[in-house]
Amino acid sequence: MLPEAVLPGDKKERFAGWGFPAALGFAFACGTNASTDAIVPFDKPYFYVQWMLFAVLFLMVFRIGFKIFQMGMSDGLVKTLSKTSVSKKNFSLLRFEHGRSKKSKLKDSLRILVAWSPYIILLYPGVLYWDTGDQVAQFFGFSAFGQKPGEIWDHHPFFDTYLYGGFIWLGHAITGSYNVGIFLYAIAQCIFVAVTLACWLSYLKERSIGRLPLRICTMFLCFFPIFPIAFMGLSKDITHASFFIAWLLMFMRLVDSKLEKIKQPSFFFGFLILGLCSSLSKKMGMYIILFCLIILIFGKFKIRFKAVVVSIAAFLFAIVSIILPNYYYPKANIVPGGGQAAFAMPIELLGRSAHAYPQDVTESEKKAIESYLVYSWDQISTQYNPYIADPVTGYKLREGASTSDFLKAWLKIGLRHPMTYFNGFVCLESGWISFSGNDKSSVSYKDVKRWIQYPVQLQMDAGIYTVVNEDTFGKLIPNKDKNWAQEIVSSIASMLKTVPVVNVLSYVAFWASVFPAFIAYLLWRKRRECVTSKTLFQLLPYFVSAASLFVYPVSRVTGGGHGGDATRYMFHTLLLAPMMVGLLLSLKEKPQNK
């Protein structure tokens, strides 16, 4: 029998919040079919059976999770576990202080690093991804990404290129080894994140989270292997996640103070610098931060503090999108990235329509499209792949083209073939809403021709092996065969994917969509008891960053690529998950109006 703490209101609202698992079940029914057959079969009865089964499954899981959450809020979980064989001695190796002092946070960060140290040692000097290798090659003057020698392409943010290249240059300058430079960056990243996580855990304790939930959160951050493996890698997504969680912690404290902390000079400049680093390290990062800052104007805060926050948002946008591209890029020989990244998903949907209905396009529509994209209408038809947008985008747009004319043509075609666009969208984003994928060499259905498809997996694939382009950075650091240390880490990651029940934690979709939906479900269930506008403001960055996944050009780990793009894209949702649960567990009941 469950403790009484989980019972009040639960019987009366047995199906409360059912809309969340029902909507998620629909998404997974769509994603599962799109992931295996590249189409959503609305005309087949089995689709609706799948929808119902997924909805029932998620409803059961969410209800169980809600009861556990209730126990965690009331310390019922502590009482329950105290009756079992679990005792304080089991946590003797995890005596984190979670204190507010700098000394306490430093000690806790060292404890996190000790827990990560086996992976840090085994993965020496770090993991370099294919694109990162080309970025660093450009830093050292090599031609990469089709650019001239000495040019740096900002499609992969120049900030990251300078950051990685600077550390590698320093390591080589001091020791004569590029590998030492890679390790310098990897260990600096691990230290920065460990300190940030220690500050996060201290913050959760300040909010009076229960002792046992805080320990579980700490253990997860220390011993879930994807964390140290990811932070030993050099990737814009991991770098952004590192800065973003630090910025988000300051954002939490800013909201806690009703924005008054912004008047403290040290807080103001720290918040501004972390926001700038988050914005420069990843294009999408700036838009997430801007949205979260601007939305604060709707809160019940003092006008002058709102004005300062909006000014920070305007400053970040001006620096990243206006001043640097127009004044710094030309002098530093930086080539701006193409605008296709912002339109990857719409271009992919257009490619689907061209593939399915190659003749159904007017001359004016074709002209608007072909003057905007680098490929012709016929070429985007043949280039179309349902699971990755890059082949259709061509990685750039034509200069001087009319965006409005393109969007008008795109909209007209979409109105004629709305289900084609819908199917294209679900296929492209199926990695976020599916537990299964297709590993065949090709697939087909009645509306679309056959195409080549990379083998895929829908479980996380954090990079373990360095793979660089032999024609670029491979000239400085040639690729090597997998060594015994990397094989050990690989076997640990493989175990995570294969052990029953535990392997649920390795699925991309679990962290990208199921967990955010569960957090939303918890908020809905607790909305009258303890959810306030402050809670919603503080959780907004998590939801916005999770929603941003649905504009990426790929959502699956493709075997034809050079690293798990999907895993790196959604990594921040995994990293933020324990902190978001901690925030909800720390909520206090609102005073009742008498």
N, C-alpha and C positions, 0 to 999 in steps of 0.2 A: 504494500500500500504506500502511495506517495505521501510525503509530508503535507500537512494542511496548507502550507504556504503556497502550494501549487493549485489548490482547489477553488478558492473564492473567485466567482465570476466565470470559471472555466466551464462548469457544467451548463451555465446559462448561455454561454456563447460557444457551443461546441464547434460550430462552423464559422465562427467569426473570422473575418479576413480571408474567406475562401476565394475571393477574387484574385489574390496574389498567386496561389498555387494553380488556379484555373488558367490564368494568363500565362504563367510559366509553362504549364503543361501544353498549351497551344503552341507556344514558341518552340518547345522541344519536339513536338510532333512535326512541326514544319521543318525544323533544323535537321532532325534525324532523316527524314525523307530526302531533303535537299542534299544532305551530306553523302548519301549513298546512291541516289538516283538523279540528282540534279534537278528535281522538280517537286513541288508540293502537290500531292494527288487529292485535291479537294473533291474530285468526282468519285473517289473510291471509299467504300464504307469502312475499310480498315483504318483509314486516317483518323476517323472520329473515335474509333476504339482506342487507337494509340493516344489520342488527346485525353480521353477519359482516364486511361491507365496512368499516364504521366501526372494528370491532375490529382488523382487519388494518392499516388505515391508521394508527391510533393506535399499534399495536405497532411498526410500521416507524419512525414519527416518534420514539417514545420510545427505541428502540434507537439511532437515529442521534444523538439528543440525549444519550443516555448516553455514547456514544463521545466526543462533543465534550466532555462534562463530564469524562470521564476524562483527556482531553488537557489540559483547563484545570487540573485538580488537579496534574498532573505537569509542567506547563509545556511539554507536547508541542505545544500550540497555538502557543506562542511560537516554538518551533523550526520548526514547519511554515510559519508565516507569514514567518519570517525568510528562507526560501528563495524567497519570492515577491517582488513589486515593493514590498511594504509595508516601509517603513523608519521609523526614528525621526522623520525629517523630516515624515512625514505627520501626526505628532501634535504638531508644534511649537506649534500654536495651543492645545493642551490641556495645557500644562505645569502641571497641578495638583500641589500639594505633598503633599496628603493627610497633612499632619503633625499632630502631637498638640498643638502649641502653639495658643494662642488667635489669635495673629497669622496662623499658617498657615491655620487654619480660616476666619478672616475673609477672607483673600485668595481662598480657594477659593469661598467663598460669593459674593464679588463676581464671580468668573469665571462662576459659574452665572447670576447676574443679567445679566451682559453677554450671555450666550448667549440668555437669555429676553427681552432688551430690545426686539428688533423687535416681538414680540407685545405687550409692555407698552405700547409707543408706539402701535401700530396699534389696540389695543383700548381706548384711553383713552376714557372715564374708568373703564371696567370693565363687567362684564356683570351686570345685575340680572334675576333670574328672576321670573316672575309671582308665585309665592307669597312670594318674598323681598320683592318690592315691597309686597305687602299687609302683611307683617310690619313693614316700616319705616313704612308708613302708620299702623299701630296705635301705633307708638312716638310719632308726631307727633299722635296724638289722633283719627285718622280711624276710622270704622267699617269693619271688614273681617272676612271669614270669618263674617259673620252676627252679630258681637258688637256691643255698644253702643260709642259713641264713648268713647275713654279706656280701654277694656278691651284686654288683651293675651291672646290665646289661646295656651295652651302646647302645643297640638297641634304647632305649630312652636316649638321650645324658646325660652322667654323669654330665655335667656342669649344666643342668637343675635340675637334681636330687639334686645336692649339693645346688643349688640356692634356690629351694623350701624348701628343708629340713633344710637349715641353718636358713631361716626366721622363719619357724615353730618351730624349736628348740629354737630359741631366744625368741619367744613369749611365749612358754611354760616355759622356764627357768625364765622369768620375772614375769609372771602372773599365771603360772600353767595351762594355757588353750592353747590347740593346735589351737583352733579357732582364738585366738588373733594372733597367728603366721601366719595363713592363711591371715588374714586381713592385717597384716603388709606388707606382700608381695604384696597383691592386691593394697593397697593404694600407696605403693612405685612405683609400675608399672604405676598406673594412673598418679602420679606426674611426673614421668620420661617422659611419653608420652605427657602429657600436655605441659611440657616445650619444648619438641622437636617440637610439633605442633606450638607452639607460635613462635619458631625460624623459622619454615617453612613459616609461614604467614608473618613474618618480611622479610624473603628472597624474597618472591613473591612481596612484596611492593617495595623492593629495585630494582626489575626488572621492576618497573613501570606498574604493572598490573592495570587495571581500578578499580576505587573505588567500584563500585557495584559488579563486579565479585569477588573481594576480600571479600566483605561482604557475598556474597552468599556462597563462599567457607568456610568462617568462621562459618556461620550458620549451614552448613551441618556437619562440624566436631563437632560442639557443640551439635546439636539436633538430629542427626540420631542415633536412640537408640542402634543399633548394636555395636557402638564404646564403650560406657561405659560398656555395658553388657559383651562384649568380654574381655575388660581389667580388669574386676573383676574376670576373670578366670585364672587358673593356667594350662597352656598348652604350650608345646614347640613351637607350631606354632605362638601363640600370643606373647610369649616371643621373638622369633626370629623377628617377625614383628616390635616389639618395638625397638630392637637394629638396625634393618635393615634401618628403616626410618631415624634414627639419622645418621647412616653411609652414607646413600644416600645423605643427605643434605650436608655432608662434601665432598662427591664425586662431587656434583654440584659445590660447591665453588672451588674445585680443578680444574675442567675443566674450569670454568670461568677464573681462574688465569693462564691458560695454563700450569698447573702443578706446578707453581712456589711456591704455598702455602706449598708444601711438604717440603720446606727448613726451614719453621718455626718450631721450636722444639715442641711447644704446639700443633700445628695442626698435626704434624707428629705422635706424640704419641697418641693423641686423635683418629686420623684416624686408627692407628694400633690397639688400644684397642677395638674400636667399631667393627672393622673388625674381630678381634679375637672372641669377644662375639657373633657376628652374625654367625660366622663359627662354634663355639662350641655349640650354642643353637639349631642348626638344621643342619643335614647332608647336605641337599641340599643347604643350605645357603652358605657354603664354595665354592661350584662349581659356583654359580651365581656370587659371588664376584670375584673369580679368573678369570672367563671369562671376566667380565667387566674391570678388571684391565689390563689384558693382551692385550685386544683389543685396549687399549690406545696407544700401540706402533705404530699403524697405523696413529695416529694423527700428525699434524704438530707442535710438541712440541720439546723442546730441548732434546738432547740425554741423558744428565745426569739426567734429571728429569724422563724420561722414564725408565732409569735404576733403579732409586730408587723405582718407582711404581712396576716394575717387581720383584724387590727384596722383596718388601712387600708381593706380591703374593706368591713368593717362600717360604718366612718365614711362612706365614699362612698355606700353604700346609704341610711344614715340621713339624710344631708344631702339627697340628690336625691329620695328617695321618701317621707320622713316629715317632716323639719323644714321644708323649703321649702314643700311643698304645704299643710301644716297651719298654719304660722305666718307665712310671708312672703307667700304668694299673696293671702290676703284683704286684707292691708294695702296691697299694691302693685297691687290691681285686676287680678290675673292670673287668668284662667279656666283651670282644669285641662283638659288634653286628654282626649278620650274614651278609654275603655279598649278601644275597638274595634281600635286599632292592634295590640295584642298578640294579637288573635283574628282578624285580617284573613284569614289563610289558612284556618282552620277555617270561618269564615262563608262564604267563597267556595266551599268544597267543599259546604257545606249548600245554597248557592244552586244549584249544579250538580244536586244531587239533586232540589230543588224544581222545577227547570226540566225535568228528564227524567221525573220521576215525581210530578207535582203531587198525585195522589190518594193516594199511598202514605204517609200520615202519620196517626197517631192523634190524637185530640182532646187527650190529655194532652201529647203531644209538641209539638203546635201551640201549646198554651197556654204551655209552657215557652219555646218559641222566640219567640213574639210578645210575651211579657212581658220578654224580654231585648233583642231587636232593635227598632229604630225602625220597621222595615217588617214587614208581615204576611207569612205564608207565600206567599200569591199574589203579593205585591209583589216578594219576593226572587226569585220565579220569573221575572217579567218584567224585573226589573232585572239579571239575571245576564248578565255578559260574561265569556267564558272567559279573557281576558287581563288583566283588571284587577279588583281586589276592591272598590275604593272605591264603585262604584254599589250594591253589595249591602250594604255596611256602613252606609251612610248617615252616615258620619263620626262617629257617636256611638252610645251604648247607653242604654237606659232606666235611670233612677236607681232604686236599691233592688232591682234584679232579682237573681235567684238564678243565680250562675254555675254552681254544681254541677248545678242542674236543667237548665240549658241544655246543659252538657257531657254529661249522661246522655242527653238526647234526641238530641244530635249523634252520640253513640257508637252508640245503637240504630239510627239511620237508616244510619249507616256500615256496621254489621254486615250490614244487609239489602242494601246496595248498595256493596260494597267497591270494585268496579271503577269505579263512578261517581265515588267519591272519588279513586281513583287517577288517572283521566283528568282530573278537575278540578285536581288538584295539578300534574300534568305540564303541562297547558295554562297554568296561572298562572305556572309557573317555566320555561316553554319558552325564554324569552329567554336563560337561562343555559346551556342545553344544546342549542342549535340554531344552525346557520349560515344558515338560510333562514326566511322568514316569509311570511305571507299578506297581500297588499295589496288584496284584494277588498273590496267594500262589505259583503258578508255571506257566511257559510258555513253549511252544514247537514250533518247526518248523521242516521241513522235514529232515534237515541234523543233527540235534542235539537232544539228548534225553531230557527228562524232568528233571528238577532240582528244588530244593527248593530255593526260592528267598525271601529275606527280603522285607517287605514293605518299600517304599522309598518316599521321597519328594525332589523336586528340588528347594525348596526355602531355604534360609539361616536359620539355626537352632542354633543360639548361645546358649551355655549352660546356663541354669538358675538355675538348681537344681544340688546339689552335689550328686553324686552316686559313692560310693566306694565299693571295694571288702570287704565283711564282714570277710573274712579269713585273710586279710592283714591289711590295714590301718583302716578298719572298727572296729578293736579291740580297737583302740585308739579314733576314732570318729565314733560312730555308725550312720548309715543312719537315717534321720528323715523324717517325712511326710512333704509335701509341706506346707509352712506357707502362711499367708495372704499377706505378703510383696512380696514373690516370685510370687504369683498368680497375683498381680498387674502388675509386670514386664512381666509376661507371656501374660497377656491380651494386653499389649501395643505391644509386638512382634507379637501377632496374628492379631492385627489390621493392622499392616504394611503389613501382607501377604494377607489380604482380601479386603482392600479398593481399588476399581478400579483405574487404572492408577498408583496410588502410589505403588501398590503391585509389579509393574515391578522392583522397586528398591530392592526387597527382593529376586529376582531370582539369584541363583548362576551363571547361564550362562550369565546373563547380565554383571556382573563384570568380569567373567573369560574369556569371548571370545568376546561378542558384544562390550563392551567398548574399549578393546585393538584394535579391528578391526576399530572402529570409530576413535581412535587416529591415527592409521596408515593412514586412509582415509584423515584425516585433514592434516597430514604431506605431503601426496602426492599432495593434492590440493594446498597447500601453498609452495611447494618445490621451485618454481622459485622466489617467492616473499620474503620469510623470513627464510626458512629452511637452516641451515648451517651444516657443519660437527660437530660443537660444539653442536648443537641441537640434532643431532643423538646420539652422545656420551652420552649426559645427559639423553636421553630417553631410552637408551639401557637397563639399569638395570630393568626398568619397563617391557619391552617386554620380556627380558630373564626370569624374574621371573614369568611372566604370562605363557610363553611357558613351563616352568618347571612343570606346573601342569599336563602336559600330560605324565608324567612318574610315577605318583603316583599310588598306588595299589587300589585306590577307588576314585570315583568322585561324589558319591551320598551320601546323608544322609540316612543311613540304619537304619531301625527301630530295627534291631536285635543287634545293637551295643550299646555303652554306651556313646553316645555323637556325635555331628555332625562333623565327621571327615572332610567331604568335605568342610564344612563351615570354619573350622579352616585352612585347606590347602589353600583356596583361599582368606582368609581374607586380606592378604597384597595387593591384587589387588584392593580391595575396599578401603583400607586405602590410597593407593597411587593415586587413581583416581582424587580426587580434586586437588592434587598438580601437576599432569601431565597436567590437563586442565589449571591450573594457569600458568605453564611454557609456554604452547603454546600461551596463551592470552598475554603473556609479550613479545612475539617475535616482533622484529622491522624489517621493510622492508630493504632488502639489497640495498646498493647503486647501482644505475643503471650505467652500463658502457656506456659512451658516445662515 
